[in-house]
Amino acid sequence: MTNNLPSVPEKAKALWRIVKATGPLLIAQSVKLSEAYAQHNLRLAEVEAIKELMIGEAKIITDVRKKLIDKYLDASPEDRLRLRQDIDMAERDLRQLGIYHKAIEHLPKNESVTDTASTEESLNPTPEFKAWLDAFNDYARKQNEPWRSEILARALALESQTPGSVGQRALWFIGTVDDREFHAYAALLNISINLFGSYVIPNFTNFVEREIPDYFNAPGKQVGQALFIVSNLGLYGDILQSSKKLPSGSLLVANYGKRKIVAKLNQDIVVGGVLPTALGDTISKLYEPAINELGLEIFNNWIDSLKPAHIEILVDAEIAK
């Protein structure tokens, strides 16, 4: 096989890294995939074939698990211990494969080409990716809540697209954060403004006693309470001292939900309040906020506080979601 491959779409690169990460068993079963790769035809058309391959592998593991359970009922005490271990391993494999399958769904939808001379080596997992993957698999094989499985799948998809974008610290956070803390953070992201790609809550002091809609499916949860719950997780900077300065003459780009604002700054402004750390930025990219009326109120209130002295609105439009 030549090492001088034609340009390879980014989605195909990420897909190949995920397939390689599933281990030699899955690849060995896919003659079609191996031949396609050898012939430089790894393209978007392979996605559904690989998903079907994973489904087929899951069915095989499920059948094996059922047979092990049948044997368990009639086994001796000594054999039951070994069978129990085999059953547990099959269940772990199924959970891991399910997250890998879901990760493929989060690969980029648009096919783009960035390299003009890809090599086989560039498509294969790096040592750093393999080390990250070892830790990832430990979490993927556990009994996870639906939200954690979803975040893990998104993390695998993002790391496969851009190795190094989800570090070990972020992965550890995803695997260990407890249910209450995650839902508090999710509730805060739901009311956060997207400012240049980061989720912030400006002027939060005006809203600390307000209840967050649909927070963990329970009433009575306030912004201040959610901030207290996540205060020791390293997701936000000091909410009393953290700030971001935007210089006069620059552009302000912000949106909440479908409303997008592009404005020219007439003077320097300082954005204070709830600002993310690097860890917070990484985790927020793996979550899709749910829009609600409080978040829209915070956004509108902040924009109105900047008009007309601080900003000149250039675009105020509804964006496609």
Backbone hydrogen bonds, N-H to C=O, Kabsch-Sander energy under -0.5 kcal/mol:
donor,donor_aa,acceptor,acceptor_aa,energy
5,L,3,N,-1.1
5,L,118,S,-2.3
10,E,112,S,-2.4
13,K,9,P,-1.9
14,A,10,E,-2.3
15,L,11,K,-2.5
16,W,12,A,-2.5
17,R,13,K,-2.1
18,I,14,A,-2.0
19,V,15,L,-2.5
20,K,16,W,-2.8
21,A,17,R,-1.8
22,T,18,I,-1.2
22,T,19,V,-0.7
23,G,20,K,-1.2
27,I,23,G,-1.3
28,A,24,P,-2.8
29,Q,25,L,-1.4
30,S,26,L,-0.7
30,S,27,I,-1.0
31,V,29,Q,-1.1
34,S,30,S,-2.2
35,E,31,V,-2.7
36,A,32,K,-2.4
37,Y,33,L,-2.7
38,A,34,S,-2.5
39,Q,35,E,-1.8
40,H,37,Y,-1.9
41,N,36,A,-3.6
43,R,41,N,-1.1
46,E,43,R,-2.2
47,V,44,L,-1.8
49,A,45,A,-0.6
50,I,46,E,-2.5
51,K,47,V,-2.4
52,E,48,E,-2.4
53,L,49,A,-1.9
54,M,50,I,-2.3
55,I,51,K,-2.2
56,G,52,E,-2.5
57,E,53,L,-2.3
58,A,54,M,-2.3
59,K,55,I,-2.0
60,I,56,G,-1.9
61,I,57,E,-2.3
62,T,58,A,-2.4
63,D,59,K,-2.4
64,V,60,I,-2.3
65,R,61,I,-2.6
66,K,62,T,-2.2
67,K,63,D,-2.1
68,L,64,V,-2.3
69,I,65,R,-2.2
70,D,66,K,-2.1
71,K,67,K,-2.1
72,Y,68,L,-2.0
73,L,69,I,-1.3
74,D,70,D,-0.6
74,D,71,K,-0.8
75,A,71,K,-0.6
75,A,72,Y,-0.9
80,R,76,S,-2.4
81,L,77,P,-1.2
82,R,78,E,-1.1
83,L,79,D,-2.8
84,R,80,R,-2.7
85,Q,81,L,-1.7
86,D,82,R,-2.0
87,I,83,L,-2.8
88,D,84,R,-2.4
89,M,85,Q,-2.1
90,A,86,D,-2.2
91,E,87,I,-2.2
92,R,88,D,-2.2
93,D,89,M,-2.5
94,L,90,A,-2.0
95,R,91,E,-2.0
96,Q,92,R,-2.4
97,L,93,D,-2.6
98,G,94,L,-2.2
99,I,95,R,-1.6
100,Y,96,Q,-2.1
101,H,97,L,-2.5
102,K,98,G,-2.0
103,A,99,I,-2.2
104,I,100,Y,-1.3
105,E,101,H,-0.7
105,E,102,K,-0.7
106,H,102,K,-0.5
106,H,103,A,-1.4
107,L,104,I,-1.4
112,S,110,N,-0.6
114,T,8,V,-0.5
118,S,5,L,-0.6
123,L,119,T,-0.9
123,L,120,E,-0.9
124,N,120,E,-0.9
124,N,121,E,-0.6
130,K,126,T,-2.4
131,A,127,P,-2.1
132,W,128,E,-2.3
133,L,129,F,-2.6
134,D,130,K,-2.0
135,A,131,A,-1.4
136,F,132,W,-2.3
137,N,133,L,-3.0
138,D,134,D,-1.3
139,Y,135,A,-1.3
140,A,136,F,-2.6
141,R,137,N,-1.8
142,K,139,Y,-1.2
144,N,142,K,-1.1
149,S,145,E,-2.4
150,E,146,P,-2.0
151,I,147,W,-2.2
152,L,148,R,-2.6
153,A,149,S,-2.2
154,R,150,E,-2.2
155,A,151,I,-2.3
156,L,152,L,-2.4
157,A,153,A,-2.2
158,L,154,R,-2.5
159,E,155,A,-2.7
160,S,156,L,-2.1
161,Q,157,A,-1.7
162,T,158,L,-2.8
165,S,162,T,-2.2
167,G,165,S,-0.6
171,L,167,G,-2.2
172,W,168,Q,-2.6
173,F,169,R,-2.2
174,I,170,A,-2.4
175,G,171,L,-2.2
176,T,172,W,-1.4
177,V,173,F,-2.7
182,F,178,D,-2.4
183,H,179,D,-2.2
184,A,180,R,-1.7
185,Y,181,E,-2.2
186,A,182,F,-3.0
187,A,183,H,-2.1
188,L,184,A,-1.7
189,L,185,Y,-2.4
190,N,186,A,-1.9
191,I,187,A,-0.6
191,I,188,L,-0.8
192,S,189,L,-1.2
193,I,200,V,-3.4
194,N,255,N,-2.6
195,L,193,I,-0.9
195,L,198,S,-3.4
196,F,194,N,-0.6
196,F,253,V,-1.7
198,S,195,L,-1.7
200,V,193,I,-2.6
200,V,198,S,-0.7
201,I,274,V,-1.8
203,N,272,G,-0.5
204,F,201,I,-0.7
206,N,203,N,-1.5
207,F,204,F,-2.3
210,R,207,F,-1.8
212,I,221,K,-2.7
215,Y,212,I,-1.3
216,F,214,D,-0.8
217,N,214,D,-0.8
218,A,215,Y,-2.0
222,Q,220,G,-0.6
223,V,207,F,-0.5
223,V,210,R,-2.1
224,G,208,V,-2.8
226,A,222,Q,-2.3
227,L,223,V,-2.3
228,F,224,G,-1.9
229,I,225,Q,-2.0
230,V,226,A,-1.6
231,S,228,F,-0.9
233,L,230,V,-1.8
235,L,230,V,-0.5
237,G,275,L,-2.5
241,Q,238,D,-0.8
242,S,238,D,-3.2
244,K,271,V,-2.1
246,L,269,I,-3.1
249,G,265,L,-2.8
250,S,247,P,-1.7
252,L,263,A,-3.5
253,V,251,L,-0.5
254,A,261,I,-2.4
255,N,194,N,-2.0
256,Y,259,R,-2.1
259,R,256,Y,-1.9
260,K,258,K,-0.6
260,K,317,A,-3.0
261,I,254,A,-3.5
262,V,315,V,-2.4
263,A,252,L,-2.4
264,K,312,E,-2.5
265,L,250,S,-2.7
266,N,264,K,-0.5
266,N,310,H,-3.1
267,Q,310,H,-1.0
269,I,246,L,-2.4
271,V,244,K,-3.3
271,V,269,I,-0.5
272,G,270,V,-0.8
273,G,242,S,-0.9
274,V,201,I,-1.9
275,L,273,G,-1.0
277,T,235,L,-2.3
281,D,277,T,-2.5
282,T,278,A,-2.1
283,I,279,L,-2.5
284,S,280,G,-2.3
285,K,281,D,-1.1
285,K,282,T,-0.6
286,L,283,I,-1.7
287,Y,284,S,-1.3
291,I,289,P,-0.6
296,L,292,N,-1.8
297,E,293,E,-2.0
298,I,294,L,-2.6
299,F,295,G,-2.3
300,N,296,L,-2.8
301,N,297,E,-2.7
302,W,298,I,-2.1
303,I,299,F,-2.4
304,D,300,N,-2.6
305,S,301,N,-1.6
306,L,302,W,-0.9
306,L,303,I,-0.9
307,K,303,I,-1.0
310,H,306,L,-2.0
311,I,306,L,-1.2
312,E,264,K,-2.5
313,I,311,I,-0.5
314,L,262,V,-2.9
315,V,262,V,-2.4
317,A,260,K,-2.1
319,I,258,K,-3.3
319,I,317,A,-0.5
